[in-house]
Amino acid sequence: MSFPRFLRFVVPALLLVGFGSCKNNDTTTAPGAIASITVNAPDSTRSGQGFNIDVNATAVGINNVHNGHVNVTVPAPLQVTAADPAAGTNATFTSGSVSWNLGTLDSNSNAHLNVSVTSSLPPGSMGQLVTVTASLTADGINAGDAVATDTVQVNP
């Protein structure tokens, strides 16, 4: 019995796609598949320790994303200490959030934001699970259409 040649390539590709879809996905794509946002934070940290959160905005397909804006919410006991946006974009921050202006994101391109954070639990407190949220809005992308989250366990 002969194994068709094209199946030698199709079967492994399907297996890779299947395994990849089992990963926890922090990406939400806007309706019409024009943009997506991802947020990636460490699984855990210790109180008093600093770490980075990576946020990526991607224009998917043939359309540019116009007037793009990302809000990153970082809840207590985490505090934002710095925000380093991609060239051509700008960001401002407070202790609990980052406002990132993308302007126009060209089709099939990506912009990156690095958020530096520290954690600080009150003395004697228990560990706390917190959720970092990034929300992308733009022309044609309403609030809530493209939202990504990641959780961090803050340990004493």
C-alpha angles and dihedrals in degrees: 000000000000123000108221111247097231091055089063087069102031098053096053090045091053091048091052091050090049093051091045092053090058091067118101102262117216093182127101117187121212119240111278090031094259100132143009137191129207132188124194123188131163117271093238144003139181123246110268093025123119125220142162132253117204120210123187128189116195132189106216122203132355100322128089118231108235126203092005118187130176126197115198116196117202111185127210134298082044119077128194111233100173143359122208112190129193118268112280093028131082136210138192126192146195125193091275107031148029125215110203121188113203099177104194119355109200120231115278092011136118136214123201132210123191114202118194113210139179127200126219124180119186113256112276095014125135124246117281133210112218132184123220113206131197120190124189123204129175141142103317094007111098127200108281095025095097114029130149130185139188130184129225126195109218110203127194 
